[in-house]
Amino acid sequence: MQPPFRSYNPEMVHEPAIYRLNEAIMHFGESIKAIINEDFGDGIMSAIDFYCTVDKVKGADGKDRVVLTFDGKYLPHTEQKAANMMSKLPCKAP
């Protein structure tokens, strides 16, 4: 049994909805990162344990609007030190 091949179609980036999502993240990404750091500290939102919901609401002008909710686990930055590496084997002199 072969493991599944996980990839994406690079042409998908040119699809208008995907392009606009990417554009929005690139435009607002630095501000979103700053808010995450301000509220949680130095770290990231995991894309592994991650959920996304898409909702439809009416705007103040009565037109349809899209609400995207990204729900990812917060992963704080941790300093990794060699002294704490449990799998580290003792070095043998040559």
C-alpha positions as CSV (number, residue, x, y, z in Angstrom):
1,M,0.0,0.0,0.0
2,Q,1.4,3.4,-1.0
3,P,1.1,6.5,1.2
4,P,-1.1,9.2,-0.4
5,F,0.5,11.8,-2.6
6,R,-0.2,15.2,-1.1
7,S,0.2,18.2,-3.3
8,Y,-1.6,21.0,-4.9
9,N,-2.1,22.2,-8.4
10,P,0.1,25.3,-8.9
11,E,-2.3,26.5,-11.6
12,M,-4.9,26.9,-8.8
13,V,-3.2,30.1,-7.6
14,H,-4.5,31.8,-10.7
15,E,-8.1,30.9,-10.0
16,P,-9.8,34.3,-9.1
17,A,-11.2,33.3,-5.7
18,I,-7.9,31.6,-4.6
19,Y,-5.9,34.6,-6.0
20,R,-8.0,37.1,-3.9
21,L,-7.6,35.0,-0.8
22,N,-3.9,34.9,-1.2
23,E,-3.8,38.6,-1.9
24,A,-5.8,39.3,1.3
25,I,-3.5,37.2,3.4
26,M,-0.4,38.9,1.8
27,H,-1.9,42.3,2.3
28,F,-3.1,41.8,5.9
29,G,-0.6,39.1,7.0
30,E,1.8,41.4,8.8
31,S,-1.0,43.0,10.8
32,I,-2.6,39.6,11.6
33,K,0.8,38.3,12.8
34,A,1.2,41.4,15.0
35,I,-2.2,40.8,16.6
36,I,-1.5,37.1,17.2
37,N,1.9,38.1,18.8
38,E,0.2,40.8,20.9
39,D,-2.6,38.6,22.2
40,F,-0.7,35.3,22.5
41,G,3.0,36.1,22.6
42,D,5.7,34.9,20.2
43,G,4.3,32.0,18.2
44,I,2.2,30.9,15.3
45,M,-1.2,29.4,14.4
46,S,-0.9,25.7,13.5
47,A,-2.1,24.7,10.0
48,I,-2.0,21.0,11.2
49,D,-4.8,21.1,13.9
50,F,-6.8,23.5,11.8
51,Y,-10.4,24.2,10.9
52,C,-11.9,26.7,8.5
53,T,-15.5,27.7,8.2
54,V,-17.2,29.8,5.5
55,D,-20.4,31.7,6.3
56,K,-22.7,34.1,4.4
57,V,-24.0,37.2,6.1
58,K,-25.8,40.4,4.9
59,G,-23.7,43.6,5.0
60,A,-25.0,47.0,6.1
61,D,-25.9,47.7,2.5
62,G,-27.9,44.5,2.2
63,K,-25.4,42.8,-0.1
64,D,-24.0,39.3,0.6
65,R,-20.6,39.1,2.4
66,V,-18.3,36.2,3.0
67,V,-17.0,35.5,6.5
68,L,-14.0,33.2,6.8
69,T,-13.0,31.8,10.2
70,F,-9.6,30.3,10.6
71,D,-9.5,28.2,13.8
72,G,-5.9,26.9,14.5
73,K,-4.1,25.8,17.6
74,Y,-1.6,28.4,18.9
75,L,1.9,27.1,19.0
76,P,4.3,29.2,21.2
77,H,7.9,29.7,20.1
78,T,10.2,27.4,22.1
79,E,13.9,27.6,22.2
80,Q,15.3,24.3,21.4
81,K,18.6,23.5,23.1
82,A,20.9,20.6,22.4
83,A,21.2,19.9,26.1
84,N,17.4,19.1,26.2
85,M,17.5,16.7,23.2
86,M,16.4,13.3,24.7
87,S,17.6,11.3,21.6
88,K,21.1,12.7,21.8
89,L,23.7,10.0,21.8
90,P,26.9,10.5,23.7
91,C,29.8,11.4,21.4
92,K,32.6,8.9,21.2
93,A,36.1,10.1,20.8
94,P,37.7,9.1,17.4
